[in-house]
Amino acid sequence: MSLCLSSCTYAYRRWRQPVLDHLDYRLPEGLTILLGPNGAGKSTLLKLAASVNRPQSGTIAFKDIPSSARAYRQQVAWMPQTITAMPSLTAREYVAYCGWLKGMNRSDAWQRAATALARVELADRAGMKTTQLSGGQLRRVGVAAAIVHDARVLLLDEPTAGMDPRQRRVFYDQIRGLVDEVSVMISTHDIADLAEEADHVTVLTDGKIVHTGTTSSFLDHASDDVAEGRRAEAAYTALVGVDS
């Protein structure tokens, strides 16, 4: 059984139009790419799924564990769009601190921080101050912080924003290495990368899911005469419209 949102409604002010309205969603296993125009509700969906925000109505659960439970937050990890370096902390200290915040004791958090950094190939940067890391390295530290407590679901909000193509390649290689153990959802604008990377694609627009399924089924929304390298972009445009 996977992470499920059932009839979830969320508005940033109760008297405003909901960003998400009675949304139902089940996160599949593997790597899922979440697409949608700015303001579609992608970050809101991830925050609800991560229990950072709570819906005004509806339920969220992972393997029958409700999102209000501490055990849920130990199973579901979230990485926000911005990872802020902490000048006084090394990469390992940063990850260990995040593990401690998740309820780990200090000794376990310290040991597991080294393992988490190794999983994102940053073991050789463990002793560096986070302010000395590149943007791409800092985001990988963010992933390590998210998985240090053995989460089973990893939610990443625009993790490759600001990365150059080489940095994105390295980052996605690291994520692919986690997918056998962790279900991953990535909110991204990198439409061109998804056909190579994703197992599943979910498209959100105006707070509604207009597609969820395999990458192949997503690409089927492109017309037959579209060049192979443009099929992802064409499929996205077909689903959300040219002005999005």
N, C-alpha and C positions, 0 to 999 in steps of 0.2 A: 504494500500500500504506500502511496506517495503523498507528497505535500498537496493539500487540497484547500482551495478557497470556495466556499459555498454561499451564494447569494450575498456577496459582500458589497456594502455601500459605504463610500467614504467621501466626505466633503471637508475642506479645510475650515469652513465656517458653516455651522448647521443651517443657516438660512441661505447659503449659496448653492448653486447647482453642483450636484455631486461630481467629483472627478471620476469615480467608478460607481456604477449603479447596478446593484443586484448581479454582480459579476460572479460567474462560476468558472473555476479553472483548476485543472489537475496537472502538476508538473511531471513530465515524463522522465524516465531515466536517461542518462547520457548527458550530452551537451545541447542545451536549448538556447537559441538566439532570440532575444526579445527586440522586435523592431517597432517603430512608430514615430510619427512626427513629434516635434517639441510640443509639450502640453497634452500629449495623448493619455498620460497617466502611467507611464512606464516606471518612473521612480516611485510613484505612489504604490503601485502594485508590489514592487520589491520591498518597500518599507512595511507594507502590511504583511507580506509573506515572512519577513524577518522579525515580526512583532515589534518593530520600532514604533509603528503607529498601530492603532487598533480601529477596526471598522465601527461605524455607528450601528450597523446591523450586519448580520451574517456571521459565519463561523470560519475559522482557519485551524487546520490540524495537520500533524504529520504522524502517520501510523497511530491514529487515534489519540495522540497527545495534543491537547488544545494549546493554542498559541499563547495563552495566558500563563501556562505552566513554565517553571524554570527549566524542566527537562526539555521542553521544546526549544528553548534558546541554546541548549547544549547540542542539539541536533541540527539546527539551522543557523548558518553563519551568513553574515552580510558584510559586503565591502562597499562603502559609499563612494560617490564620485571623487571626492577629494580626500587624499591621504595626507595628513599634516605631519611633517617631521617634528620630532621632539628633540631639541638641541642637546639636552642632557643625557639622552638615551642612545645606546648602541642598537643595532638592528635586533640582536638577540634579546636585549633588555626590553625593547619595545614589544616584541612578540610575547615574551614571558609575561609582561605586564598585562597584555590583552588576555592571556590565558588565565591569569589570576582574577581578572575582572569577570571571567566566565565561571568562576567558582573553583578553579584548580588551586591546590596548595602551592606554596612558593617553590618547593623543591621540584615537584612534578612539572610546573610551568616552565621552570628553567631548563630542565632536561628536554622537555618536549619542544621547546622553542628551537633548539638546535636541530631536532629532527624535521620540524616544519620548514625551517630555512633550507635544509638540505633538499627537501622535496621540490622547492622552487629554484634549486641550484644557486643558492646564495650562501652556502656554508662558508665560503671564503670571505664573505662580507659581514659575518656575524659580529665581529668586534668593531666595525666602523660605526661612527655616529650617523644617525639617520639624516642629518643635514649634509653629509658628505656623499650620499647616494644620488645617482641619477634619477630622473623622474620615473623611468621604466623600472629601475631597481626598487624604488620606494613603493611602487604599486605591487611588485612581487612580494615585498615585505608585508603589504596589506593582505595579500592572499595567505601568506604564512600565518599572519595573526588571525585570520578567519578560520583556518583549519587546525590550529594548534591544539584544540580540544576535541579533535576527532569528530567534527560535524559531518553529517551525512548529506547535507544539502548546502551548496555554496551559491550565494546570490551576489552578482557583481554588477555594479551600476557604472556604465561607461568606463570600464577599466583601462581601455587603450586610448582614451582621449589625450591628445598631445603627444602621442608616440609616433615616431617615424616608422616607415614600413619594416625596417629591420627589427626594431624594438617590438612591434606588433607580432612579428613572426616568432620571436623568442618567447613572448608572453603566451601566445596561443599554443606553442609547443609545450610549455609548462602546464597549461590547463588541460590539454589532451592527456597528459600523463596522469592526471588526477581522476579522469572520468570513470575509470574502471571501479573506483572506490566511492566516488562522490557524484551525486547528481548536481549539475551546474546550470545556472541560468545567467546569461550575460545580456544586459541591455547595451545596445550599441547602435552607432550610425554607420558602421563599417559594412555596408550592404555587400560590397564586392567580395569581402572575405568569407561570407557565410557559407557559400556553396562548398568551399573546401573544408571548412571547420565544423559545421554544425550537424548534429543528428536530427534536430527538430527546429522548427521555426514557429514562433508565435508573433502575430502582428496585432498591434493594439492601435486603435484610432478613436478619438472622441470618447475614451473610456470604455470602449467595447472591443472585444476580440473578434476580428474579422477573418482570422485564419489561425489554426493551430494544427500542426501535423508534421510529417517528415519534411526534410529539406526538398526532396524530390517532389512532393505534392505541392509545396510552395512554388517551386520553379514552374510547375504546370500552369500557373496563372499567367505566365508570359505567352504571348502569341508565338505560333510556330515559325514565323519569319524573322524573329529576333536573333541576332548573332549570339553564339554561345556565351561569350564573355559579358553580354549585357542582359542575360536572362534574369538574374537576381534583381537588378534595378527595374527591369520591365515588370516583373511579377509584383514587386513592391508598389510601383506606380499604379498598376491595375487594381490593387487592393485598397490603397489609401487616396488615390487621385493625384493629379499632376500638380496641384497647388500646395500639397502637404510637404 
